[in-house]
Amino acid sequence: SHANAIQEAQHLRDEYHARLGQVQEVLQGNNEEYQNLDELKENDPIAYAVAVAERTENNKKLNAVQQEQARLAEESRVYHSQQQTQFVQEQSKMLSEKVKEFSDPKKSEQIKGEIRNFGKSIGFTDQELGQVFDHRHVMVMQKAMMYDKLQKANPSVNKKLSKAPKMSKKGNKVTNVDAYTK
């Protein structure tokens, strides 16, 4: 119910922001009506005074709408920032629970540096790596890094596997016994 209330409040805030945009358009349209003030000033001084007063009032309203839009934008930015901070904290906790190396602060920083360097070596930019928040992505990067290290550390295993003798299928007679005695 709390999540629904938050979602409803966000929906109302978005709707309010959209309506403020509509009000701003109307007020800007009203300002365009007062473009012929010079003509009124010469021909009808009373209408000119009324038009200037209306334009001033309209500008005050327009400024108020713009300030409200700025306030809403800042409020939304703060809300999203808080949500992102909370998400990062949750993901960090989940990562330290699932990967024991991340629970030790010293090892964690070292592993994060290695993962970052590995990511850069395969083509990720710092900006892209800075956008990784999900613990699953970090785990995949760590496993890929470990696999890559393993492959580089022992290339002779692959050579040995490629030179292994061919195995006969079950039920076939072996004709060359000397190959297995060497």
TANORCOR-V557374 format. One line per field, one symbol per residue. ss: DSSP state (H for helix, E for strand, - for the rest). A space follows every 50 residues. Layout:
ss=???
This chain:
ss=-HHHHHHHHHHHHHHHHHHHHHHHHHHHHHHH----HHHHHHH-HHHHHH HHHHHHHHHHHHHHHHHHHHHHHHHHHHHHHHHHHHHHHHHHHHHHHH-H HHH-HHHHHHHHHHHHHHHHH----HHHHH----HHHHHHHHHHHHHHHH HHH--HHHHHHH---------------HHHH-
